[in-house]
Amino acid sequence: MHKKLLSLGAFLLFVSGLSAQELNCKVKINTEQIEGTNKQVFASLEGALSEFVNTRKWSETQFSTVEKIDCSLQFTIKSIPMQDRYSAELVVQSRRPVFNAAYTTSVFNFKDDEVEFNYVENQPIEYNEQSIESNLVGIVSYYVYMILGVDFDSFSPNGGLSFYRMAENIVTLSQTSNEKGWKAFDGDRNRHALVSSFLQESQTPFRELWYEYHRKGLDDMAQNPEKGRSRITQSLDALNKVHEVNPRSVLLSLFIDTKIDELINIYSKASSSEKENIYKLLMDLYPSYSSRLAEIKKESK
């Protein structure tokens, strides 16, 4: 069973909801950038995707109702190249609870600029593991598995491997589609690059960081803030290892986009020397974030 850390009160709900689906996902279709279009099709799409993601069983793992992963898929429709054809941007986010705290931490924050798909109002949305007949279904299913992968990785070493393999399978099946975002040389931040990075042996330090940061760092902070922060500080050294292998690794940008707000908060109560060390480490890796990272060095009031 997927071991989330349940409170005593939540445990009472555990027994009654043992076979619940994995996700509690909010799907939003933003159409502010387009005008003069029948918006009813997007309401239909929003509802269909929400039902598809939240009611399908995505794994053999047993989830209780309170273990569901909170996440969101926000599509921003940018244009309609032709009838029933849409070009969009997709922001995918997910969170997980922190042990003994009324706090949830962001574990996935990724923007996909290469989302194009066909959709006809009231069209069935179905996923076939053997073939990808709809680019929309392929993209959404891919990100569901990525959400599951990073969530499981945060609770156990190498816990998300099977889900990354499922995402990789979707990438493989989509190679012949001529749709953007699936091929190795289309870009270094596309869907192919993202899942490949999680599976490359040379990028293993990032997945080790992910477990150490969450399970041994954040989950310990409620009871022992100094110890938890120390484990997080130790885990961040792995970012340098990732950078040494591939300075343009998509995992580096995924990390800072997901964690920058949290890092500023975590180190707000650190010593001056600890703040300075973390600031230097992150500035060397993320110079374009200098104004945000400068907040780490501010003295607490």
ROVOMI-533173 format. One line per 5 residues: number of its first residue (from 1); their letters; for each residue x, y, z of N, C-alpha, C. Coordinates in steps of 0.02 Angstrom, whole numbers, plus 50000, padded with zeros to 5 digits. Example, Ala and Ser with C-alpha at 12.3 -4.5 7.8 and 13.67 -1.06 7.14 Angstrom:
2
1) AS) 50660/49716/50390/50615/49775/50390/50660/49835/50390; 50642/49888/50354/50684/49947/50357/50645/50002/50394
END
This chain:
301
1) MHKKL) 50042/49940/50000/50000/50000/50000/50043/50062/50000; 50020/50112/49965/50055/50177/49963/50051/50208/50032; 50107/50218/50066/50108/50238/50136/50109/50313/50143; 50052/50345/50144/50049/50414/50165/50045/50415/50241; 50063/50470/50271/50065/50474/50344/50001/50503/50369
6) LSLGA) 49956/50461/50393/49889/50481/50411/49884/50500/50484; 49844/50550/50499/49830/50567/50568/49780/50516/50596; 49771/50515/50662/49724/50468/50692/49654/50479/50667; 49634/50543/50660/49567/50557/50636/49558/50533/50564; 49609/50543/50523/49605/50522/50453/49601/50446/50448
11) FLLFV) 49633/50411/50496/49634/50338/50493/49563/50309/50497; 49518/50343/50531/49450/50319/50536/49415/50317/50469; 49438/50362/50424/49409/50363/50357/49443/50313/50311; 49501/50290/50332/49541/50247/50289/49505/50182/50271; 49475/50151/50320/49444/50086/50309/49387/50090/50258
16) SGLSA) 49347/50143/50264/49288/50149/50221/49305/50167/50150; 49364/50197/50137/49379/50220/50070/49439/50187/50039; 49450/50123/50052/49512/50090/50034/49524/50085/49960; 49473/50084/49918/49485/50075/49847/49476/50138/49806; 49480/50195/49837/49469/50258/49802/49522/50268/49748
21) QELNC) 49504/50305/49696/49552/50322/49644/49608/50365/49673; 49660/50375/49634/49721/50405/49661/49719/50481/49666; 49680/50514/49623/49687/50586/49617/49625/50626/49638; 49639/50683/49666/49588/50735/49677/49611/50794/49635; 49591/50794/49571/49618/50840/49521/49567/50892/49499
26) KVKIN) 49588/50954/49501/49546/51008/49475/49569/51025/49404; 49522/51021/49358/49536/51036/49287/49504/51103/49270; 49544/51147/49241/49519/51213/49223/49539/51229/49151; 49490/51252/49111/49503/51273/49042/49494/51349/49039; 49549/51385/49028/49547/51458/49024/49542/51479/48950
31) TEQIE) 49491/51518/48934/49480/51538/48864/49484/51613/48854; 49516/51649/48900/49518/51722/48898/49555/51748/48837; 49601/51708/48809/49641/51732/48752/49606/51725/48685; 49549/51693/48684/49512/51685/48620/49444/51719/48626; 49420/51745/48569/49356/51780/48569/49312/51753/48513
36) GTNKQ) 49248/51767/48519/49201/51750/48466/49194/51676/48453; 49201/51636/48506/49197/51563/48498/49145/51535/48546; 49112/51483/48523/49064/51448/48566/49101/51416/48624; 49091/51443/48684/49128/51419/48743/49099/51356/48773; 49042/51334/48749/49011/51274/48777/49054/51213/48768
41) VFASL) 49092/51210/48713/49134/51153/48700/49188/51146/48754; 49209/51203/48782/49261/51200/48833/49233/51178/48901; 49170/51196/48913/49137/51171/48974/49130/51095/48970; 49113/51071/48910/49107/50999/48899/49175/50965/48909; 49227/50996/48882/49294/50968/48887/49318/50968/48960
46) EGALS) 49305/51021/48995/49326/51026/49065/49294/50970/49107; 49229/50961/49097/49194/50909/49134/49218/50839/49116; 49229/50828/49051/49250/50762/49028/49320/50745/49054; 49365/50793/49053/49433/50780/49078/49433/50769/49154; 49393/50807/49189/49389/50799/49261/49364/50729/49279
51) EFVNT) 49313/50707/49245/49287/50639/49258/49338/50586/49240; 49372/50596/49183/49422/50548/49159/49479/50540/49209; 49507/50595/49232/49564/50593/49276/49546/50567/49346; 49488/50589/49371/49472/50575/49441/49436/50508/49452; 49407/50479/49401/49370/50417/49411/49407/50356/49385
56) RKWSE) 49457/50366/49343/49495/50309/49318/49544/50285/49371; 49553/50219/49376/49603/50190/49421/49668/50185/49382; 49720/50221/49404/49781/50227/49367/49835/50178/49388; 49824/50140/49440/49875/50093/49463/49842/50037/49503; 49882/49989/49523/49857/49935/49565/49862/49953/49639
61) TQFST) 49891/50010/49655/49901/50030/49724/49834/50049/49756; 49824/50028/49817/49763/50044/49854/49769/50112/49888; 49724/50156/49874/49722/50222/49905/49659/50227/49948; 49666/50260/50006/49606/50279/50043/49583/50347/50017; 49523/50367/50035/49496/50431/50013/49542/50488/50035
66) VEKID) 49567/50485/50096/49608/50540/50122/49679/50538/50094; 49697/50486/50058/49764/50482/50029/49767/50510/49958; 49711/50530/49930/49711/50555/49862/49759/50613/49854; 49791/50615/49796/49840/50667/49781/49804/50729/49755; 49814/50785/49787/49785/50848/49764/49828/50875/49706
71) CSLQF) 49795/50889/49650/49832/50914/49592/49786/50955/49548; 49815/50986/49497/49775/51027/49452/49805/51025/49382; 49761/51030/49333/49779/51038/49263/49746/51101/49238; 49785/51151/49220/49755/51213/49196/49776/51225/49123; 49727/51220/49079/49739/51233/49008/49722/51306/48993
76) TIKSI) 49765/51339/48957/49750/51405/48931/49749/51400/48855; 49689/51406/48826/49682/51400/48754/49710/51463/48721; 49760/51454/48678/49794/51511/48646/49766/51526/48577; 49746/51475/48541/49719/51486/48474/49680/51424/48451; 49642/51435/48397/49605/51380/48365/49627/51378/48292
81) PMQDR) 49680/51339/48277/49707/51339/48209/49657/51318/48156; 49612/51273/48173/49560/51251/48127/49502/51223/48169; 49448/51208/48137/49390/51183/48173/49408/51120/48213; 49389/51120/48277/49400/51064/48323/49474/51051/48338; 49517/51099/48321/49588/51094/48335/49609/51151/48380
86) YSAEL) 49644/51136/48435/49660/51187/48485/49734/51186/48502; 49761/51247/48512/49829/51256/48535/49826/51286/48604; 49863/51257/48651/49856/51278/48721/49923/51275/48758; 49921/51306/48816/49975/51299/48866/49945/51261/48924; 49984/51216/48953/49958/51176/49009/50005/51183/49068
91) VVQSR) 49977/51202/49126/50015/51204/49188/49991/51147/49232; 50037/51104/49253/50021/51046/49294/50052/51055/49363; 50012/51048/49414/50037/51056/49482/50009/51001/49527; 50049/50982/49578/50025/50935/49628/50057/50950/49695; 50025/50927/49748/50048/50939/49816/50042/50875/49857
96) RPVFN) 50079/50874/49912/50071/50818/49959/50076/50845/50030; 50043/50810/50078/50045/50834/50147/50114/50825/50179; 50127/50866/50229/50188/50860/50268/50169/50831/50336; 50207/50781/50359/50192/50745/50420/50187/50791/50480; 50134/50781/50520/50123/50818/50582/50117/50893/50571
101) AAYTT) 50094/50914/50512/50088/50986/50499/50025/50999/50458; 49995/51057/50470/49937/51078/50431/49962/51114/50369; 50006/51081/50333/50042/51112/50277/50049/51061/50222; 50041/51084/50161/50054/51041/50103/50110/51072/50062; 50151/51029/50034/50209/51053/49996/50200/51039/49922
106) SVFNF) 50220/51085/49881/50217/51076/49808/50269/51025/49787; 50248/50974/49749/50295/50923/49726/50300/50921/49649; 50257/50958/49615/50262/50960/49542/50233/51025/49518; 50272/51061/49479/50249/51124/49449/50283/51131/49382; 50246/51116/49329/50276/51112/49263/50230/51143/49211
111) KDDEV) 50260/51183/49167/50221/51215/49114/50241/51184/49046; 50191/51163/49009/50200/51133/48943/50171/51181/48892; 50214/51209/48850/50193/51258/48800/50174/51226/48733; 50181/51161/48727/50171/51128/48662/50111/51081/48663; 50055/51106/48683/49995/51065/48688/49948/51082/48630
116) EFNYV) 49940/51035/48586/49892/51042/48530/49850/50978/48527; 49786/50986/48515/49743/50927/48515/49679/50941/48476; 49647/50887/48457/49581/50889/48425/49529/50869/48477; 49472/50903/48476/49418/50884/48521/49352/50907/48492; 49305/50861/48492/49236/50875/48471/49192/50870/48532
121) ENQPI) 49147/50918/48541/49104/50919/48600/49070/50852/48612; 49073/50830/48675/49044/50767/48698/49081/50705/48673; 49140/50715/48645/49181/50659/48623/49204/50618/48683; 49199/50552/48681/49222/50510/48737/49297/50518/48747; 49319/50518/48809/49390/50521/48825/49410/50456/48858
126) EYNEQ) 49449/50416/48822/49468/50350/48846/49543/50339/48834; 49574/50303/48880/49646/50290/48875/49658/50216/48862; 49699/50202/48811/49718/50134/48794/49793/50129/48803; 49816/50084/48846/49888/50077/48860/49927/50050/48800; 49892/50024/48750/49926/49994/48693/49933/50042/48634
131) SIESN) 49893/50094/48633/49897/50142/48577/49869/50210/48599; 49896/50263/48569/49873/50331/48585/49836/50358/48524; 49771/50359/48528/49731/50381/48471/49712/50455/48476; 49721/50485/48535/49706/50555/48546/49765/50588/48580; 49791/50642/48551/49848/50676/48582/49828/50706/48649
136) LVGIV) 49767/50729/48655/49742/50757/48718/49745/50703/48773; 49719/50644/48758/49719/50590/48807/49791/50570/48824; 49834/50568/48773/49903/50551/48785/49937/50600/48832; 49927/50664/48820/49958/50716/48862/49933/50712/48934; 49868/50708/48942/49839/50707/49009/49861/50644/49047
141) SYYVY) 49859/50587/49014/49879/50524/49046/49953/50526/49064; 49993/50554/49020/50065/50561/49034/50076/50600/49099; 50042/50657/49107/50053/50698/49166/50023/50667/49229; 49971/50627/49222/49946/50590/49280/50000/50544/49306; 50034/50508/49261/50087/50463/49283/50147/50500/49312
146) MILGV) 50161/50559/49284/50216/50599/49312/50198/50624/49383; 50136/50644/49392/50113/50665/49459/50120/50608/49508; 50099/50549/49489/50105/50490/49532/50178/50474/49546; 50220/50480/49495/50291/50464/49503/50326/50508/49554; 50318/50574/49548/50353/50619/49595/50323/50613/49665
151) DFDSF) 50259/50599/49670/50228/50590/49736/50256/50528/49771; 50257/50473/49736/50284/50411/49765/50358/50417/49780; 50395/50451/49737/50467/50461/49750/50479/50500/49814; 50432/50543/49833/50441/50584/49892/50429/50545/49957; 50398/50486/49951/50383/50445/50010/50429/50385/50017
156) SPNGG) 50458/50361/49963/50502/50303/49968/50554/50305/49912; 50616/50281/49926/50669/50282/49875/50647/50243/49813; 50652/50276/49756/50636/50244/49692/50563/50223/49687; 50521/50253/49729/50451/50232/49732/50411/50247/49670; 50432/50295/49630/50392/50315/49572/50411/50282/49507
161) LSFYR) 50458/50234/49509/50486/50206/49448/50432/50178/49400; 50385/50139/49426/50335/50108/49382/50293/50161/49346; 50281/50217/49378/50241/50270/49347/50281/50306/49293; 50346/50317/49305/50387/50346/49252/50390/50300/49192; 50390/50235/49204/50390/50187/49149/50326/50192/49108
166) MAENI) 50270/50202/49142/50206/50211/49107/50207/50275/49065; 50234/50329/49094/50240/50391/49056/50286/50383/48996; 50341/50346/49007/50387/50333/48952/50353/50293/48896; 50309/50247/48915/50273/50208/48865/50229/50253/48822; 50197/50303/48853/50156/50350/48815/50199/50389/48766
171) VTLSQ) 50259/50410/48789/50305/50446/48745/50323/50402/48685; 50338/50339/48698/50356/50293/48644/50299/50284/48594; 50239/50275/48620/50181/50265/48576/50164/50328/48535; 50186/50386/48560/50169/50449/48526/50221/50471/48475; 50274/50432/48466/50328/50452/48422/50306/50461/48349
176) TSNEK) 50256/50423/48328/50235/50425/48258/50177/50473/48247; 50158/50511/48296/50098/50552/48291/50109/50618/48256; 50172/50640/48249/50189/50705/48221/50163/50763/48264; 50144/50749/48326/50123/50801/48372/50185/50827/48410; 50183/50889/48431/50240/50920/48464/50248/50893/48536
181) GWKAF) 50311/50895/48559/50325/50881/48629/50346/50810/48646; 50343/50765/48597/50355/50695/48613/50423/50670/48591; 50458/50707/48550/50520/50681/48519/50582/50707/48555; 50635/50668/48550/50696/50681/48587/50728/50747/48569; 50726/50767/48506/50764/50825/48484/50720/50886/48471
186) DGDRN) 50658/50883/48494/50614/50941/48486/50628/50996/48537; 50662/50978/48592/50676/51027/48644/50702/50992/48706; 50731/51032/48752/50759/51002/48813/50713/51011/48874; 50651/51036/48861/50603/51042/48916/50535/51012/48896; 50535/50968/48849/50471/50939/48827/50455/50875/48867
191) RHALV) 50402/50842/48847/50380/50783/48884/50431/50726/48879; 50461/50718/48821/50513/50667/48813/50571/50681/48860; 50594/50742/48862/50652/50760/48903/50637/50751/48977; 50577/50767/48998/50559/50764/49069/50562/50693/49095; 50525/50648/49063/50524/50579/49090/50590/50544/49079
196) SSFLQ) 50626/50560/49024/50691/50530/49012/50740/50549/49067; 50736/50611/49090/50781/50634/49143/50769/50595/49208; 50705/50582/49224/50690/50544/49284/50715/50472/49280; 50723/50446/49220/50743/50377/49211/50817/50367/49197; 50853/50421/49181/50924/50415/49167/50964/50401/49231
201) ESQTP) 51008/50353/49227/51049/50336/49286/51091/50395/49309; 51114/50436/49261/51156/50493/49278/51119/50546/49319; 51052/50544/49316/51012/50592/49352/50983/50564/49417; 51006/50504/49436/50983/50473/49498/50990/50518/49559; 51043/50558/49565/51048/50602/49623/50987/50646/49635
206) FRELW) 50952/50665/49581/50893/50707/49590/50838/50669/49626; 50828/50606/49607/50775/50567/49639/50793/50552/49711; 50857/50543/49725/50879/50534/49794/50867/50598/49834; 50882/50655/49803/50867/50719/49834/50793/50724/49851; 50751/50704/49804/50678/50711/49813/50654/50674/49874
211) YEYHR) 50680/50614/49885/50661/50575/49943/50690/50606/50007; 50754/50622/50007/50786/50650/50066/50753/50717/50085; 50741/50758/50037/50711/50824/50049/50643/50818/50083; 50601/50774/50057/50532/50769/50082/50526/50724/50143; 50548/50661/50136/50534/50613/50189/50579/50623/50250
216) KGLDD) 50641/50641/50239/50687/50648/50295/50698/50720/50315; 50676/50767/50272/50683/50838/50288/50618/50869/50310; 50574/50882/50262/50510/50915/50277/50469/50877/50329; 50465/50811/50322/50422/50772/50367/50447/50772/50439; 50508/50795/50449/50537/50797/50517/50536/50867/50547
221) MAQNP) 50517/50917/50506/50524/50986/50529/50474/51006/50583; 50415/50976/50583/50365/50995/50634/50390/50978/50704; 50424/50921/50710/50449/50900/50775/50519/50926/50790; 50559/50934/50738/50628/50957/50748/50649/51000/50689; 50633/51064/50690/50646/51109/50633/50719/51111/50613
226) EKGRS) 50765/51113/50661/50835/51118/50645/50860/51054/50610; 50840/50996/50637/50861/50933/50606/50832/50926/50536; 50768/50942/50529/50736/50937/50463/50769/50983/50412; 50782/51045/50433/50814/51092/50387/50885/51069/50369; 50920/51040/50417/50987/51015/50404/50986/50960/50351
231) RITQS) 50936/50915/50355/50931/50862/50305/50915/50890/50236; 50873/50942/50235/50858/50975/50171/50921/51006/50142; 50960/51040/50185/51022/51071/50162/51069/51019/50133; 51075/50962/50166/51118/50908/50141/51093/50882/50073; 51027/50876/50067/50999/50849/50005/51012/50894/49945
236) LDALN) 51016/50960/49956/51023/51007/49901/51091/51001/49866; 51140/50970/49899/51205/50960/49866/51197/50919/49801; 51145/50879/49798/51134/50837/49738/51120/50879/49676; 51097/50940/49685/51084/50984/49627/51149/50997/49589; 51204/51002/49624/51268/51012/49590/51287/50951/49549
241) KVHEV) 51272/50892/49574/51287/50831/49537/51246/50828/49472; 51183/50847/49476/51141/50849/49417/51169/50899/49367; 51189/50957/49392/51215/51011/49349/51280/50990/49315; 51322/50954/49350/51386/50931/49322/51375/50886/49262; 51324/50844/49266/51310/50797/49211/51275/50833/49153
246) NPRSV) 51228/50876/49170/51189/50911/49118/51166/50979/49145; 51202/51032/49130/51184/51099/49155/51115/51122/49133; 51090/51093/49079/51024/51112/49052/50969/51061/49071; 50983/51019/49119/50934/50968/49139/50867/51000/49157; 50814/50971/49131/50747/50995/49146/50731/50986/49220
251) LLSLF) 50766/50940/49253/50753/50929/49324/50775/50989/49366; 50826/51024/49345/50848/51083/49381/50795/51138/49380; 50767/51149/49321/50714/51200/49317/50650/51178/49351; 50635/51113/49347/50577/51087/49383/50584/51098/49457; 50644/51087/49484/50655/51095/49555/50643/51167/49577
256) IDTKI) 50674/51215/49545/50668/51284/49568/50597/51311/49558; 50565/51292/49503/50496/51314/49492/50449/51286/49544; 50463/51227/49568/50420/51194/49617/50435/51216/49688; 50498/51232/49703/50519/51239/49773/50543/51308/49794; 50547/51357/49750/50579/51420/49770/50542/51454/49827
261) DELIN) 50476/51457/49826/50440/51489/49881/50452/51453/49947; 50452/51388/49944/50462/51347/50004/50532/51356/50032; 50582/51359/49989/50651/51367/50011/50660/51434/50047; 50630/51486/50021/50634/51552/50053/50604/51548/50123; 50548/51512/50129/50516/51505/50194/50557/51462/50242
266) IYSKA) 50583/51407/50218/50621/51361/50260/50682/51395/50291; 50717/51435/50250/50779/51465/50274/50770/51533/50305; 50707/51555/50312/50695/51619/50345/50716/51618/50418; 50716/51559/50449/50734/51552/50520/50803/51519/50529; 50840/51513/50475/50907/51483/50479/50957/51534/50504
271) SSSEK) 51016/51510/50524/51070/51555/50545/51096/51593/50484; 51132/51647/50497/51159/51689/50443/51206/51648/50399; 51248/51607/50430/51296/51567/50390/51260/51515/50347; 51207/51485/50375/51169/51435/50336/51134/51469/50277; 51105/51528/50290/51073/51565/50236/51123/51581/50181
276) ENIYK) 51182/51603/50200/51233/51622/50152/51254/51562/50110; 51262/51504/50140/51283/51444/50104/51231/51422/50053; 51168/51423/50075/51114/51402/50030/51105/51453/49973; 51110/51516/49991/51105/51568/49940/51159/51559/49886; 51220/51547/49907/51275/51538/49859/51263/51477/49816
281) LLMDL) 51243/51421/49847/51231/51359/49809/51178/51371/49755; 51123/51402/49774/51068/51412/49727/51084/51466/49675; 51119/51518/49695/51137/51570/49647/51183/51545/49593; 51228/51500/49611/51273/51471/49561/51234/51431/49509; 51179/51402/49530/51139/51361/49485/51084/51400/49450
286) YPSYS) 51058/51451/49484/51000/51488/49458/51011/51564/49460; 51060/51589/49423/51074/51661/49425/51015/51704/49402; 50972/51678/49360/50915/51718/49336/50863/51728/49390; 50869/51692/49446/50822/51699/49502/50851/51742/49558; 50899/51785/49541/50936/51822/49592/50891/51863/49638
291) SRLAE) 50840/51896/49610/50798/51939/49652/50757/51898/49702; 50735/51840/49682/50697/51797/49727/50743/51765/49779; 50800/51741/49756/50846/51708/49802/50875/51756/49854; 50878/51820/49837/50902/51869/49885/50859/51871/49948; 50796/51849/49942/50751/51847/50000/50775/51798/50053
296) IKKES) 50813/51748/50032/50839/51699/50080/50883/51732/50132; 50921/51783/50110/50971/51814/50155/50941/51866/50202; 50877/51883/50193/50847/51933/50235/50842/51907/50307; 50853/51951/50353/50848/51933/50423/50775/51929/50444; 50757/51879/50484/50689/51872/50509/50672/51929/50556
301) K) 50609/51951/50554/50587/52005/50598/50559/51975/50663
END
